[in-house]
Amino acid sequence: MLTMNTVSKFLSDRHMIYVHSMETVESAMNIMDKEGTDSIGVQSYGRFAGIFTRSDLVSRVLQKGLRPERTLVQNVMTPDPQTISPETPISEAYRMMRDLKVSHLPVVDDNGRVFLGIVTEDDMRDDIQSFLDKAMREHEMILGYIHGEQYGLCAR
């Protein structure tokens, strides 16, 4: 039976990356560059507060002439973004990204307080393709069974 993985699959392979809301944009960008990521979680007083992305850097800092070394993350982050839990199916997370027109979704605990990581469209793309490939193979096997042959698998 086909089952879709949950976003927790992506969290087990990485550590969570975040900055405190009172850190500078320059500090956040240094961490993002070091970690090779386009987004970072933002914490404030031990709770998840938002997300900061390279898109935020461009649209909220550079285009407005702000100086990254003097601008606090809390002033240019996306506060209280849509979040998901680790149990969210990958297909649902992908649908949310499409509907919200975002490419990053923060993952938080059930209380919405503890930041667990960020899932991106790139994370999900390969997993969705693998799921679709498996579904096609199962579909071909079912058709072969219905038609009493190896439907789509035999040479003509």
mmCIF file of the C-alpha atoms, coordinates in Angstrom:
data_MODEL
# 
_entry.id   MODEL 
# 
loop_
_atom_site.group_PDB 
_atom_site.id 
_atom_site.type_symbol 
_atom_site.label_atom_id 
_atom_site.label_alt_id 
_atom_site.label_comp_id 
_atom_site.label_asym_id 
_atom_site.label_entity_id 
_atom_site.label_seq_id 
_atom_site.pdbx_PDB_ins_code 
_atom_site.Cartn_x 
_atom_site.Cartn_y 
_atom_site.Cartn_z 
_atom_site.occupancy 
_atom_site.B_iso_or_equiv 
_atom_site.pdbx_formal_charge 
_atom_site.auth_seq_id 
_atom_site.auth_comp_id 
_atom_site.auth_asym_id 
_atom_site.auth_atom_id 
_atom_site.pdbx_PDB_model_num 
ATOM 1   C CA . MET A 1 1   ? 0.000  0.000   0.000   1.00 0.00 ? 1   MET A CA 1 
ATOM 2   C CA . LEU A 1 2   ? 1.245  3.477   -0.858  1.00 0.00 ? 2   LEU A CA 1 
ATOM 3   C CA . THR A 1 3   ? 1.711  5.879   1.987   1.00 0.00 ? 3   THR A CA 1 
ATOM 4   C CA . MET A 1 4   ? 3.159  9.341   1.804   1.00 0.00 ? 4   MET A CA 1 
ATOM 5   C CA . ASN A 1 5   ? 5.958  10.242  4.214   1.00 0.00 ? 5   ASN A CA 1 
ATOM 6   C CA . THR A 1 6   ? 5.641  13.058  6.693   1.00 0.00 ? 6   THR A CA 1 
ATOM 7   C CA . VAL A 1 7   ? 7.922  16.083  6.875   1.00 0.00 ? 7   VAL A CA 1 
ATOM 8   C CA . SER A 1 8   ? 9.633  14.541  9.916   1.00 0.00 ? 8   SER A CA 1 
ATOM 9   C CA . LYS A 1 9   ? 11.626 12.561  7.336   1.00 0.00 ? 9   LYS A CA 1 
ATOM 10  C CA . PHE A 1 10  ? 13.523 15.723  6.441   1.00 0.00 ? 10  PHE A CA 1 
ATOM 11  C CA . LEU A 1 11  ? 14.118 16.806  10.019  1.00 0.00 ? 11  LEU A CA 1 
ATOM 12  C CA . SER A 1 12  ? 15.975 13.660  11.013  1.00 0.00 ? 12  SER A CA 1 
ATOM 13  C CA . ASP A 1 13  ? 18.763 14.414  8.540   1.00 0.00 ? 13  ASP A CA 1 
ATOM 14  C CA . ARG A 1 14  ? 19.558 17.914  9.732   1.00 0.00 ? 14  ARG A CA 1 
ATOM 15  C CA . HIS A 1 15  ? 19.937 20.056  12.784  1.00 0.00 ? 15  HIS A CA 1 
ATOM 16  C CA . MET A 1 16  ? 17.770 23.081  13.344  1.00 0.00 ? 16  MET A CA 1 
ATOM 17  C CA . ILE A 1 17  ? 19.311 26.400  12.455  1.00 0.00 ? 17  ILE A CA 1 
ATOM 18  C CA . TYR A 1 18  ? 18.069 29.566  14.102  1.00 0.00 ? 18  TYR A CA 1 
ATOM 19  C CA . VAL A 1 19  ? 19.044 33.010  15.358  1.00 0.00 ? 19  VAL A CA 1 
ATOM 20  C CA . HIS A 1 20  ? 17.700 35.170  18.152  1.00 0.00 ? 20  HIS A CA 1 
ATOM 21  C CA . SER A 1 21  ? 15.430 37.987  17.018  1.00 0.00 ? 21  SER A CA 1 
ATOM 22  C CA . MET A 1 22  ? 17.831 40.605  18.448  1.00 0.00 ? 22  MET A CA 1 
ATOM 23  C CA . GLU A 1 23  ? 20.755 39.465  16.283  1.00 0.00 ? 23  GLU A CA 1 
ATOM 24  C CA . THR A 1 24  ? 21.707 41.462  13.215  1.00 0.00 ? 24  THR A CA 1 
ATOM 25  C CA . VAL A 1 25  ? 20.851 40.510  9.668   1.00 0.00 ? 25  VAL A CA 1 
ATOM 26  C CA . GLU A 1 26  ? 24.587 40.265  8.998   1.00 0.00 ? 26  GLU A CA 1 
ATOM 27  C CA . SER A 1 27  ? 24.901 37.652  11.756  1.00 0.00 ? 27  SER A CA 1 
ATOM 28  C CA . ALA A 1 28  ? 21.927 35.689  10.380  1.00 0.00 ? 28  ALA A CA 1 
ATOM 29  C CA . MET A 1 29  ? 23.377 35.774  6.865   1.00 0.00 ? 29  MET A CA 1 
ATOM 30  C CA . ASN A 1 30  ? 26.771 34.558  8.116   1.00 0.00 ? 30  ASN A CA 1 
ATOM 31  C CA . ILE A 1 31  ? 25.086 31.544  9.736   1.00 0.00 ? 31  ILE A CA 1 
ATOM 32  C CA . MET A 1 32  ? 22.981 30.879  6.632   1.00 0.00 ? 32  MET A CA 1 
ATOM 33  C CA . ASP A 1 33  ? 26.061 31.062  4.390   1.00 0.00 ? 33  ASP A CA 1 
ATOM 34  C CA . LYS A 1 34  ? 28.028 28.747  6.693   1.00 0.00 ? 34  LYS A CA 1 
ATOM 35  C CA . GLU A 1 35  ? 25.167 26.223  6.765   1.00 0.00 ? 35  GLU A CA 1 
ATOM 36  C CA . GLY A 1 36  ? 24.378 26.542  3.041   1.00 0.00 ? 36  GLY A CA 1 
ATOM 37  C CA . THR A 1 37  ? 20.725 27.407  3.557   1.00 0.00 ? 37  THR A CA 1 
ATOM 38  C CA . ASP A 1 38  ? 18.343 30.060  2.227   1.00 0.00 ? 38  ASP A CA 1 
ATOM 39  C CA . SER A 1 39  ? 16.313 30.392  5.406   1.00 0.00 ? 39  SER A CA 1 
ATOM 40  C CA . ILE A 1 40  ? 16.703 30.426  9.152   1.00 0.00 ? 40  ILE A CA 1 
ATOM 41  C CA . GLY A 1 41  ? 14.318 30.184  12.074  1.00 0.00 ? 41  GLY A CA 1 
ATOM 42  C CA . VAL A 1 42  ? 14.014 33.096  14.480  1.00 0.00 ? 42  VAL A CA 1 
ATOM 43  C CA . GLN A 1 43  ? 13.619 32.601  18.224  1.00 0.00 ? 43  GLN A CA 1 
ATOM 44  C CA . SER A 1 44  ? 12.598 35.174  20.795  1.00 0.00 ? 44  SER A CA 1 
ATOM 45  C CA . TYR A 1 45  ? 12.797 34.405  24.510  1.00 0.00 ? 45  TYR A CA 1 
ATOM 46  C CA . GLY A 1 46  ? 12.986 30.672  23.842  1.00 0.00 ? 46  GLY A CA 1 
ATOM 47  C CA . ARG A 1 47  ? 9.950  30.578  21.549  1.00 0.00 ? 47  ARG A CA 1 
ATOM 48  C CA . PHE A 1 48  ? 9.608  30.403  17.786  1.00 0.00 ? 48  PHE A CA 1 
ATOM 49  C CA . ALA A 1 49  ? 8.975  33.937  16.493  1.00 0.00 ? 49  ALA A CA 1 
ATOM 50  C CA . GLY A 1 50  ? 9.387  33.802  12.725  1.00 0.00 ? 50  GLY A CA 1 
ATOM 51  C CA . ILE A 1 51  ? 11.535 33.017  9.728   1.00 0.00 ? 51  ILE A CA 1 
ATOM 52  C CA . PHE A 1 52  ? 14.181 35.003  7.860   1.00 0.00 ? 52  PHE A CA 1 
ATOM 53  C CA . THR A 1 53  ? 14.978 34.165  4.221   1.00 0.00 ? 53  THR A CA 1 
ATOM 54  C CA . ARG A 1 54  ? 17.251 35.455  1.488   1.00 0.00 ? 54  ARG A CA 1 
ATOM 55  C CA . SER A 1 55  ? 14.118 36.892  -0.081  1.00 0.00 ? 55  SER A CA 1 
ATOM 56  C CA . ASP A 1 56  ? 13.569 38.928  3.111   1.00 0.00 ? 56  ASP A CA 1 
ATOM 57  C CA . LEU A 1 57  ? 17.163 40.139  2.846   1.00 0.00 ? 57  LEU A CA 1 
ATOM 58  C CA . VAL A 1 58  ? 16.583 41.445  -0.663  1.00 0.00 ? 58  VAL A CA 1 
ATOM 59  C CA . SER A 1 59  ? 13.084 42.904  -0.282  1.00 0.00 ? 59  SER A CA 1 
ATOM 60  C CA . ARG A 1 60  ? 13.184 44.180  3.296   1.00 0.00 ? 60  ARG A CA 1 
ATOM 61  C CA . VAL A 1 61  ? 16.821 45.111  3.779   1.00 0.00 ? 61  VAL A CA 1 
ATOM 62  C CA . LEU A 1 62  ? 18.795 45.750  0.588   1.00 0.00 ? 62  LEU A CA 1 
ATOM 63  C CA . GLN A 1 63  ? 16.005 47.294  -1.522  1.00 0.00 ? 63  GLN A CA 1 
ATOM 64  C CA . LYS A 1 64  ? 15.194 49.660  1.345   1.00 0.00 ? 64  LYS A CA 1 
ATOM 65  C CA . GLY A 1 65  ? 18.792 50.715  1.789   1.00 0.00 ? 65  GLY A CA 1 
ATOM 66  C CA . LEU A 1 66  ? 19.125 49.259  5.272   1.00 0.00 ? 66  LEU A CA 1 
ATOM 67  C CA . ARG A 1 67  ? 22.519 48.153  6.553   1.00 0.00 ? 67  ARG A CA 1 
ATOM 68  C CA . PRO A 1 68  ? 22.693 44.419  7.418   1.00 0.00 ? 68  PRO A CA 1 
ATOM 69  C CA . GLU A 1 69  ? 25.252 45.049  10.164  1.00 0.00 ? 69  GLU A CA 1 
ATOM 70  C CA . ARG A 1 70  ? 22.866 47.461  11.940  1.00 0.00 ? 70  ARG A CA 1 
ATOM 71  C CA . THR A 1 71  ? 19.472 45.955  11.145  1.00 0.00 ? 71  THR A CA 1 
ATOM 72  C CA . LEU A 1 72  ? 17.945 43.556  13.662  1.00 0.00 ? 72  LEU A CA 1 
ATOM 73  C CA . VAL A 1 73  ? 16.393 40.362  12.358  1.00 0.00 ? 73  VAL A CA 1 
ATOM 74  C CA . GLN A 1 74  ? 13.190 41.048  14.326  1.00 0.00 ? 74  GLN A CA 1 
ATOM 75  C CA . ASN A 1 75  ? 12.572 44.151  12.189  1.00 0.00 ? 75  ASN A CA 1 
ATOM 76  C CA . VAL A 1 76  ? 12.780 42.385  8.821   1.00 0.00 ? 76  VAL A CA 1 
ATOM 77  C CA . MET A 1 77  ? 11.787 38.764  9.449   1.00 0.00 ? 77  MET A CA 1 
ATOM 78  C CA . THR A 1 78  ? 8.456  37.213  8.550   1.00 0.00 ? 78  THR A CA 1 
ATOM 79  C CA . PRO A 1 79  ? 6.759  37.083  11.948  1.00 0.00 ? 79  PRO A CA 1 
ATOM 80  C CA . ASP A 1 80  ? 4.346  34.296  12.860  1.00 0.00 ? 80  ASP A CA 1 
ATOM 81  C CA . PRO A 1 81  ? 4.457  32.501  9.480   1.00 0.00 ? 81  PRO A CA 1 
ATOM 82  C CA . GLN A 1 82  ? 2.288  29.528  8.633   1.00 0.00 ? 82  GLN A CA 1 
ATOM 83  C CA . THR A 1 83  ? 3.856  26.512  10.321  1.00 0.00 ? 83  THR A CA 1 
ATOM 84  C CA . ILE A 1 84  ? 3.483  22.756  10.126  1.00 0.00 ? 84  ILE A CA 1 
ATOM 85  C CA . SER A 1 85  ? 4.050  19.892  12.550  1.00 0.00 ? 85  SER A CA 1 
ATOM 86  C CA . PRO A 1 86  ? 6.460  16.999  11.989  1.00 0.00 ? 86  PRO A CA 1 
ATOM 87  C CA . GLU A 1 87  ? 3.443  14.740  11.328  1.00 0.00 ? 87  GLU A CA 1 
ATOM 88  C CA . THR A 1 88  ? 2.256  16.809  8.350   1.00 0.00 ? 88  THR A CA 1 
ATOM 89  C CA . PRO A 1 89  ? 2.203  14.667  5.179   1.00 0.00 ? 89  PRO A CA 1 
ATOM 90  C CA . ILE A 1 90  ? 4.668  15.858  2.556   1.00 0.00 ? 90  ILE A CA 1 
ATOM 91  C CA . SER A 1 91  ? 1.874  16.252  -0.001  1.00 0.00 ? 91  SER A CA 1 
ATOM 92  C CA . GLU A 1 92  ? -0.043 18.568  2.360   1.00 0.00 ? 92  GLU A CA 1 
ATOM 93  C CA . ALA A 1 93  ? 3.053  20.655  3.073   1.00 0.00 ? 93  ALA A CA 1 
ATOM 94  C CA . TYR A 1 94  ? 3.744  20.972  -0.645  1.00 0.00 ? 94  TYR A CA 1 
ATOM 95  C CA . ARG A 1 95  ? 0.125  22.002  -1.291  1.00 0.00 ? 95  ARG A CA 1 
ATOM 96  C CA . MET A 1 96  ? 0.376  24.627  1.461   1.00 0.00 ? 96  MET A CA 1 
ATOM 97  C CA . MET A 1 97  ? 3.530  26.053  -0.095  1.00 0.00 ? 97  MET A CA 1 
ATOM 98  C CA . ARG A 1 98  ? 1.827  26.281  -3.457  1.00 0.00 ? 98  ARG A CA 1 
ATOM 99  C CA . ASP A 1 99  ? -1.311 27.907  -2.043  1.00 0.00 ? 99  ASP A CA 1 
ATOM 100 C CA . LEU A 1 100 ? 0.628  30.357  0.136   1.00 0.00 ? 100 LEU A CA 1 
ATOM 101 C CA . LYS A 1 101 ? 3.216  31.015  -2.600  1.00 0.00 ? 101 LYS A CA 1 
ATOM 102 C CA . VAL A 1 102 ? 6.138  30.304  -0.256  1.00 0.00 ? 102 VAL A CA 1 
ATOM 103 C CA . SER A 1 103 ? 9.084  27.967  -0.607  1.00 0.00 ? 103 SER A CA 1 
ATOM 104 C CA . HIS A 1 104 ? 9.891  27.466  3.095   1.00 0.00 ? 104 HIS A CA 1 
ATOM 105 C CA . LEU A 1 105 ? 7.689  26.182  5.930   1.00 0.00 ? 105 LEU A CA 1 
ATOM 106 C CA . PRO A 1 106 ? 8.868  26.217  9.530   1.00 0.00 ? 106 PRO A CA 1 
ATOM 107 C CA . VAL A 1 107 ? 8.232  23.020  11.472  1.00 0.00 ? 107 VAL A CA 1 
ATOM 108 C CA . VAL A 1 108 ? 7.250  23.451  15.117  1.00 0.00 ? 108 VAL A CA 1 
ATOM 109 C CA . ASP A 1 109 ? 6.074  21.216  17.944  1.00 0.00 ? 109 ASP A CA 1 
ATOM 110 C CA . ASP A 1 110 ? 2.377  20.669  18.635  1.00 0.00 ? 110 ASP A CA 1 
ATOM 111 C CA . ASN A 1 111 ? 2.271  23.734  20.897  1.00 0.00 ? 111 ASN A CA 1 
ATOM 112 C CA . GLY A 1 112 ? 3.763  25.922  18.167  1.00 0.00 ? 112 GLY A CA 1 
ATOM 113 C CA . ARG A 1 113 ? 6.485  27.101  20.499  1.00 0.00 ? 113 ARG A CA 1 
ATOM 114 C CA . VAL A 1 114 ? 9.518  24.931  19.818  1.00 0.00 ? 114 VAL A CA 1 
ATOM 115 C CA . PHE A 1 115 ? 11.217 25.396  16.459  1.00 0.00 ? 115 PHE A CA 1 
ATOM 116 C CA . LEU A 1 116 ? 12.226 22.038  14.935  1.00 0.00 ? 116 LEU A CA 1 
ATOM 117 C CA . GLY A 1 117 ? 13.504 23.076  11.506  1.00 0.00 ? 117 GLY A CA 1 
ATOM 118 C CA . ILE A 1 118 ? 12.478 24.338  8.078   1.00 0.00 ? 118 ILE A CA 1 
ATOM 119 C CA . VAL A 1 119 ? 11.219 22.266  5.166   1.00 0.00 ? 119 VAL A CA 1 
ATOM 120 C CA . THR A 1 120 ? 11.706 23.570  1.628   1.00 0.00 ? 120 THR A CA 1 
ATOM 121 C CA . GLU A 1 121 ? 10.225 22.752  -1.766  1.00 0.00 ? 121 GLU A CA 1 
ATOM 122 C CA . ASP A 1 122 ? 13.578 21.289  -2.792  1.00 0.00 ? 122 ASP A CA 1 
ATOM 123 C CA . ASP A 1 123 ? 13.451 18.899  0.177   1.00 0.00 ? 123 ASP A CA 1 
ATOM 124 C CA . MET A 1 124 ? 10.116 17.545  -0.975  1.00 0.00 ? 124 MET A CA 1 
ATOM 125 C CA . ARG A 1 125 ? 10.586 17.410  -4.742  1.00 0.00 ? 125 ARG A CA 1 
ATOM 126 C CA . ASP A 1 126 ? 12.620 14.174  -4.858  1.00 0.00 ? 126 ASP A CA 1 
ATOM 127 C CA . ASP A 1 127 ? 10.396 12.457  -2.303  1.00 0.00 ? 127 ASP A CA 1 
ATOM 128 C CA . ILE A 1 128 ? 7.243  13.309  -4.254  1.00 0.00 ? 128 ILE A CA 1 
ATOM 129 C CA . GLN A 1 129 ? 8.823  12.048  -7.488  1.00 0.00 ? 129 GLN A CA 1 
ATOM 130 C CA . SER A 1 130 ? 9.774  8.772   -5.803  1.00 0.00 ? 130 SER A CA 1 
ATOM 131 C CA . PHE A 1 131 ? 6.217  8.422   -4.490  1.00 0.00 ? 131 PHE A CA 1 
ATOM 132 C CA . LEU A 1 132 ? 4.773  9.029   -7.989  1.00 0.00 ? 132 LEU A CA 1 
ATOM 133 C CA . ASP A 1 133 ? 7.158  6.507   -9.556  1.00 0.00 ? 133 ASP A CA 1 
ATOM 134 C CA . LYS A 1 134 ? 6.106  3.878   -7.035  1.00 0.00 ? 134 LYS A CA 1 
ATOM 135 C CA . ALA A 1 135 ? 2.415  4.682   -7.621  1.00 0.00 ? 135 ALA A CA 1 
ATOM 136 C CA . MET A 1 136 ? 2.880  4.220   -11.398 1.00 0.00 ? 136 MET A CA 1 
ATOM 137 C CA . ARG A 1 137 ? 4.576  0.842   -10.887 1.00 0.00 ? 137 ARG A CA 1 
ATOM 138 C CA . GLU A 1 138 ? 1.721  -0.302  -8.631  1.00 0.00 ? 138 GLU A CA 1 
ATOM 139 C CA . HIS A 1 139 ? -0.835 0.990   -11.146 1.00 0.00 ? 139 HIS A CA 1 
ATOM 140 C CA . GLU A 1 140 ? 0.823  -1.007  -13.948 1.00 0.00 ? 140 GLU A CA 1 
ATOM 141 C CA . MET A 1 141 ? 0.851  -4.136  -11.788 1.00 0.00 ? 141 MET A CA 1 
ATOM 142 C CA . ILE A 1 142 ? -2.863 -3.757  -10.994 1.00 0.00 ? 142 ILE A CA 1 
ATOM 143 C CA . LEU A 1 143 ? -3.718 -3.262  -14.667 1.00 0.00 ? 143 LEU A CA 1 
ATOM 144 C CA . GLY A 1 144 ? -1.677 -6.361  -15.495 1.00 0.00 ? 144 GLY A CA 1 
ATOM 145 C CA . TYR A 1 145 ? -3.605 -8.354  -12.925 1.00 0.00 ? 145 TYR A CA 1 
ATOM 146 C CA . ILE A 1 146 ? -6.975 -7.065  -14.201 1.00 0.00 ? 146 ILE A CA 1 
ATOM 147 C CA . HIS A 1 147 ? -6.086 -7.845  -17.813 1.00 0.00 ? 147 HIS A CA 1 
ATOM 148 C CA . GLY A 1 148 ? -4.396 -11.128 -16.964 1.00 0.00 ? 148 GLY A CA 1 
ATOM 149 C CA . GLU A 1 149 ? -1.052 -10.042 -18.380 1.00 0.00 ? 149 GLU A CA 1 
ATOM 150 C CA . GLN A 1 150 ? 1.970  -8.012  -17.533 1.00 0.00 ? 150 GLN A CA 1 
ATOM 151 C CA . TYR A 1 151 ? 0.279  -4.815  -18.728 1.00 0.00 ? 151 TYR A CA 1 
ATOM 152 C CA . GLY A 1 152 ? 2.812  -2.262  -19.886 1.00 0.00 ? 152 GLY A CA 1 
ATOM 153 C CA . LEU A 1 153 ? 5.744  -4.461  -18.958 1.00 0.00 ? 153 LEU A CA 1 
ATOM 154 C CA . CYS A 1 154 ? 5.857  -6.988  -21.816 1.00 0.00 ? 154 CYS A CA 1 
ATOM 155 C CA . ALA A 1 155 ? 7.598  -6.472  -25.152 1.00 0.00 ? 155 ALA A CA 1 
ATOM 156 C CA . ARG A 1 156 ? 5.323  -5.985  -28.118 1.00 0.00 ? 156 ARG A CA 1 
# 
